[in-house]
Amino acid sequence: MRPIDATDLSVFPICLGTNVFGWTADKEASFAVLDAYVEGGGNFIDTADVYPHWATGESTSEIIIGEWLAERGNRDSIVLATKVGMLQGFEGLSRRNIRTAVENSLRRLRTDRIDLYWAHRDDQDTPLAESLAAFDELIREGKIRYVGASNYTADRLAAALRVSDDEGLARYVALQQAYNLVERDYEGELRDVVAREGLSSTPYFSLARGFLTGKYRAGVTIDSPRAGAASQYLNTKHGLRTVEALLKLAAVHDVEPAAVALAWLAAQPTVTAPIASARSVGQLRPLLAAAELTLSADELHQLDEASRP
């Protein structure tokens, strides 16, 4: 387990993303993935009120997770994270919106508290102090335990932390942002803010929309809703080099390429637990393997060099 800095939360090295629940994974498949994740030692589940509203018209992921928690009776052993700010009709981070959205999420998740509540994206139309005060109220009421920022720029994240410090309000404890072997914009000013301010990172798109599983090759057709986005990396030299390096190290360790890609990410500065999703128990296995895989300094360097544009 790894700590989320500035909290008492201790989490599995790989966070289970659940945006596919109710979309490409029905309730039965989602329950199977959740059961296998917990049986494999996992305890960190990430969802959002918008998952997968775009496909189902409902907050189906939260609903399924809530049903699973109720049936399994294991809420106290799970670190549960969800998000606010992007669901249609509940966009933004106004106080009114946050308070309405959290009640809806609590109802769907069938719980009395959320361990980590993410601002899903920055809202520049609402004063930072208003949003942070709303989160602060919810923490004092026991409805959420900690709050995190998702999709913030370095400047806006730093500004939010200053407001929290100046006004004595709840402080973001973590950042969620896109980061993986072939998308490395995080390695700059944004990571500097996270490190300097003592935050933790739980990056999404950890497998570059599936590209880093190694299954995308020239001339190969993949049946996946993300195939178009993932295959874009085939047109880049560093994307092809990265896959070659992943395949080589996967063979050395007798694991799948996805496990190597996640192990590299989990070893990066500020990263506590990469987020990765699975729509079947088969897809979950390399995620669990990544939690047990430690790459040597030389192997980390090989991947670092291969993935540089």
URDA-V460905 format. One record per residue. SS is DSSP state (a for helix, b for strand, c for the rest). PHI is phi in degrees with one decimal (* if undefined). BURIAL is # if it has 16 or more other ideal C-beta (glycine too) atoms within 10 Angstrom, else .. Layout:
# URDA-V460905
ss=SS phi=PHI burial=BURIAL
ss=SS phi=PHI burial=BURIAL
This chain:
# URDA-V460905
ss=c phi=* burial=.
ss=b phi=-126.8 burial=#
ss=b phi=-81.7 burial=.
ss=c phi=-87.4 burial=#
ss=c phi=-53.5 burial=#
ss=c phi=68.8 burial=.
ss=c phi=-138.6 burial=#
ss=c phi=-104.0 burial=.
ss=c phi=-84.7 burial=#
ss=b phi=-122.3 burial=.
ss=b phi=-127.4 burial=#
ss=c phi=-62.1 burial=#
ss=c phi=-63.3 burial=#
ss=b phi=-123.1 burial=#
ss=b phi=-88.7 burial=#
ss=b phi=-84.6 burial=#
ss=b phi=-81.3 burial=#
ss=c phi=-129.0 burial=#
ss=c phi=-66.8 burial=#
ss=c phi=-86.5 burial=#
ss=b phi=-67.1 burial=#
ss=c phi=85.7 burial=#
ss=c phi=-115.2 burial=#
ss=c phi=-95.6 burial=#
ss=b phi=-127.0 burial=#
ss=c phi=-75.9 burial=.
ss=a phi=-59.2 burial=.
ss=a phi=-62.1 burial=.
ss=a phi=-65.8 burial=#
ss=a phi=-63.9 burial=#
ss=a phi=-60.3 burial=#
ss=a phi=-63.9 burial=#
ss=a phi=-65.6 burial=#
ss=a phi=-60.8 burial=#
ss=a phi=-62.1 burial=.
ss=a phi=-67.5 burial=#
ss=a phi=-63.4 burial=#
ss=a phi=-66.7 burial=#
ss=a phi=-62.1 burial=.
ss=c phi=-84.3 burial=#
ss=c phi=104.0 burial=.
ss=c phi=-75.7 burial=#
ss=c phi=-144.6 burial=#
ss=b phi=-114.3 burial=#
ss=b phi=-117.6 burial=#
ss=b phi=-115.7 burial=#
ss=c phi=-138.7 burial=#
ss=c phi=-162.8 burial=#
ss=c phi=-67.3 burial=#
ss=c phi=-91.7 burial=#
ss=c phi=-88.8 burial=#
ss=c phi=-99.4 burial=#
ss=a phi=-53.7 burial=#
ss=a phi=-63.6 burial=.
ss=a phi=-106.0 burial=.
ss=a phi=-112.1 burial=.
ss=c phi=77.4 burial=.
ss=c phi=-137.1 burial=.
ss=c phi=-84.7 burial=#
ss=a phi=-64.7 burial=#
ss=a phi=-61.6 burial=#
ss=a phi=-61.3 burial=#
ss=a phi=-62.1 burial=#
ss=a phi=-64.7 burial=#
ss=a phi=-62.7 burial=#
ss=a phi=-61.1 burial=#
ss=a phi=-65.3 burial=#
ss=a phi=-65.3 burial=#
ss=a phi=-59.7 burial=#
ss=a phi=-66.0 burial=.
ss=a phi=-71.4 burial=.
ss=a phi=-87.0 burial=.
ss=c phi=63.3 burial=.
ss=c phi=-117.9 burial=.
ss=a phi=-54.5 burial=#
ss=a phi=-68.1 burial=.
ss=a phi=-97.5 burial=.
ss=c phi=-109.5 burial=#
ss=b phi=-94.1 burial=#
ss=b phi=-106.0 burial=#
ss=b phi=-124.3 burial=#
ss=b phi=-142.8 burial=#
ss=b phi=-136.0 burial=#
ss=b phi=-136.2 burial=#
ss=c phi=122.4 burial=#
ss=c phi=-123.5 burial=#
ss=c phi=-69.3 burial=#
ss=c phi=-56.5 burial=.
ss=c phi=92.2 burial=.
ss=c phi=-133.6 burial=#
ss=c phi=-75.3 burial=#
ss=c phi=92.0 burial=#
ss=c phi=-123.1 burial=#
ss=c phi=-68.7 burial=#
ss=a phi=-57.6 burial=#
ss=a phi=-60.4 burial=.
ss=a phi=-66.3 burial=#
ss=a phi=-60.2 burial=#
ss=a phi=-68.1 burial=#
ss=a phi=-70.1 burial=.
ss=a phi=-64.3 burial=#
ss=a phi=-66.4 burial=#
ss=a phi=-63.9 burial=.
ss=a phi=-65.2 burial=.
ss=a phi=-66.1 burial=#
ss=a phi=-60.1 burial=#
ss=a phi=-65.1 burial=.
ss=a phi=-66.2 burial=#
ss=a phi=-81.5 burial=#
ss=c phi=56.2 burial=#
ss=c phi=-140.1 burial=#
ss=c phi=-100.5 burial=.
ss=c phi=-156.7 burial=#
ss=b phi=-113.7 burial=#
ss=b phi=-73.3 burial=#
ss=b phi=-138.9 burial=#
ss=b phi=-108.6 burial=#
ss=b phi=-94.2 burial=#
ss=b phi=-75.1 burial=#
ss=c phi=-63.8 burial=#
ss=c phi=-156.3 burial=#
ss=c phi=-63.3 burial=#
ss=c phi=-124.0 burial=#
ss=c phi=-80.9 burial=.
ss=c phi=-89.2 burial=.
ss=c phi=-114.9 burial=#
ss=c phi=-55.5 burial=.
ss=a phi=-55.2 burial=#
ss=a phi=-61.9 burial=.
ss=a phi=-66.3 burial=.
ss=a phi=-63.5 burial=#
ss=a phi=-66.3 burial=#
ss=a phi=-65.4 burial=#
ss=a phi=-64.9 burial=#
ss=a phi=-62.7 burial=#
ss=a phi=-59.7 burial=#
ss=a phi=-60.0 burial=#
ss=a phi=-66.6 burial=#
ss=a phi=-66.0 burial=#
ss=a phi=-63.5 burial=.
ss=a phi=-83.8 burial=.
ss=c phi=82.8 burial=.
ss=c phi=-83.3 burial=#
ss=b phi=-133.4 burial=#
ss=b phi=-100.7 burial=#
ss=b phi=-142.0 burial=#
ss=b phi=-129.0 burial=#
ss=b phi=-130.5 burial=#
ss=b phi=-112.3 burial=#
ss=b phi=-123.0 burial=#
ss=c phi=61.9 burial=#
ss=c phi=-101.3 burial=#
ss=c phi=-77.7 burial=.
ss=a phi=-59.7 burial=#
ss=a phi=-63.2 burial=.
ss=a phi=-72.4 burial=#
ss=a phi=-64.7 burial=#
ss=a phi=-62.4 burial=#
ss=a phi=-64.8 burial=.
ss=a phi=-63.0 burial=#
ss=a phi=-66.5 burial=#
ss=a phi=-64.9 burial=.
ss=a phi=-60.9 burial=#
ss=a phi=-59.0 burial=#
ss=a phi=-68.0 burial=.
ss=a phi=-69.0 burial=.
ss=a phi=-107.3 burial=.
ss=c phi=68.1 burial=.
ss=c phi=-103.6 burial=#
ss=c phi=-51.5 burial=#
ss=c phi=-112.9 burial=#
ss=b phi=-59.5 burial=#
ss=b phi=-106.0 burial=#
ss=b phi=-154.0 burial=#
ss=b phi=-124.6 burial=#
ss=b phi=-118.3 burial=#
ss=c phi=-152.2 burial=#
ss=b phi=-67.6 burial=.
ss=c phi=-167.5 burial=#
ss=b phi=-164.8 burial=#
ss=c phi=-59.6 burial=#
ss=c phi=-106.7 burial=#
ss=b phi=-130.8 burial=#
ss=c phi=-121.2 burial=#
ss=c phi=-62.8 burial=.
ss=c phi=-60.1 burial=#
ss=c phi=-76.4 burial=.
ss=c phi=-170.6 burial=.
ss=a phi=-62.4 burial=.
ss=a phi=-64.4 burial=#
ss=a phi=-64.4 burial=#
ss=a phi=-60.7 burial=.
ss=a phi=-65.2 burial=#
ss=a phi=-58.8 burial=#
ss=a phi=-67.4 burial=.
ss=a phi=-63.4 burial=.
ss=c phi=-92.5 burial=#
ss=c phi=74.1 burial=.
ss=c phi=-90.2 burial=#
ss=b phi=-111.6 burial=#
ss=b phi=-116.2 burial=#
ss=c phi=-125.6 burial=#
ss=c phi=-68.5 burial=#
ss=b phi=-104.2 burial=#
ss=c phi=53.0 burial=#
ss=c phi=-61.3 burial=#
ss=c phi=-110.0 burial=#
ss=a phi=51.0 burial=#
ss=a phi=58.3 burial=#
ss=a phi=101.2 burial=#
ss=a phi=-60.5 burial=#
ss=a phi=-81.2 burial=#
ss=a phi=-76.1 burial=#
ss=c phi=87.2 burial=#
ss=c phi=-84.0 burial=#
ss=c phi=-88.3 burial=#
ss=c phi=-135.3 burial=.
ss=c phi=-58.8 burial=.
ss=c phi=83.6 burial=.
ss=c phi=-102.1 burial=.
ss=c phi=-95.7 burial=.
ss=c phi=-112.3 burial=.
ss=c phi=-87.8 burial=.
ss=c phi=-156.9 burial=#
ss=c phi=-60.9 burial=.
ss=c phi=-101.1 burial=#
ss=a phi=-58.8 burial=#
ss=a phi=-62.6 burial=.
ss=a phi=-68.6 burial=.
ss=a phi=-68.9 burial=#
ss=a phi=-71.2 burial=#
ss=a phi=-60.0 burial=.
ss=a phi=-73.3 burial=#
ss=a phi=-64.3 burial=.
ss=a phi=-89.1 burial=.
ss=c phi=-117.9 burial=.
ss=a phi=-64.7 burial=.
ss=a phi=-71.4 burial=#
ss=a phi=-65.6 burial=#
ss=a phi=-66.7 burial=.
ss=a phi=-62.2 burial=#
ss=a phi=-63.8 burial=#
ss=a phi=-62.7 burial=#
ss=a phi=-60.8 burial=.
ss=a phi=-66.9 burial=#
ss=a phi=-64.0 burial=#
ss=a phi=-61.9 burial=.
ss=a phi=-63.4 burial=.
ss=a phi=-72.7 burial=#
ss=a phi=-62.7 burial=#
ss=a phi=-66.2 burial=.
ss=a phi=-61.7 burial=.
ss=a phi=-95.2 burial=#
ss=c phi=56.9 burial=.
ss=c phi=-132.5 burial=#
ss=c phi=-85.3 burial=#
ss=a phi=-54.9 burial=#
ss=a phi=-59.7 burial=#
ss=a phi=-64.3 burial=#
ss=a phi=-67.3 burial=#
ss=a phi=-61.7 burial=#
ss=a phi=-71.6 burial=#
ss=a phi=-64.9 burial=#
ss=a phi=-61.3 burial=#
ss=a phi=-66.0 burial=#
ss=a phi=-64.9 burial=#
ss=c phi=-89.5 burial=#
ss=c phi=-79.5 burial=#
ss=c phi=-55.8 burial=.
ss=c phi=77.6 burial=#
ss=b phi=-80.8 burial=#
ss=c phi=-97.4 burial=#
ss=c phi=-155.8 burial=#
ss=b phi=-60.4 burial=#
ss=b phi=-98.8 burial=#
ss=b phi=-143.7 burial=#
ss=b phi=-109.4 burial=#
ss=c phi=-146.4 burial=#
ss=c phi=-100.7 burial=#
ss=c phi=-152.3 burial=.
ss=a phi=-63.9 burial=#
ss=a phi=-61.3 burial=.
ss=a phi=-70.5 burial=#
ss=a phi=-73.8 burial=#
ss=a phi=-54.3 burial=#
ss=a phi=-65.7 burial=#
ss=a phi=-66.2 burial=#
ss=a phi=-68.1 burial=#
ss=a phi=-64.2 burial=#
ss=a phi=-61.1 burial=#
ss=a phi=-66.7 burial=#
ss=a phi=-100.4 burial=.
ss=c phi=-97.8 burial=#
ss=c phi=-115.3 burial=.
ss=c phi=-87.7 burial=#
ss=c phi=-73.4 burial=.
ss=a phi=-59.0 burial=.
ss=a phi=-67.5 burial=.
ss=a phi=-67.9 burial=#
ss=a phi=-60.7 burial=#
ss=a phi=-67.2 burial=.
ss=a phi=-58.5 burial=#
ss=a phi=-68.1 burial=#
ss=a phi=-60.3 burial=.
ss=a phi=-69.3 burial=.
ss=a phi=-65.0 burial=#
ss=c phi=-92.9 burial=#
ss=c phi=-73.1 burial=.
ss=c phi=-60.3 burial=.
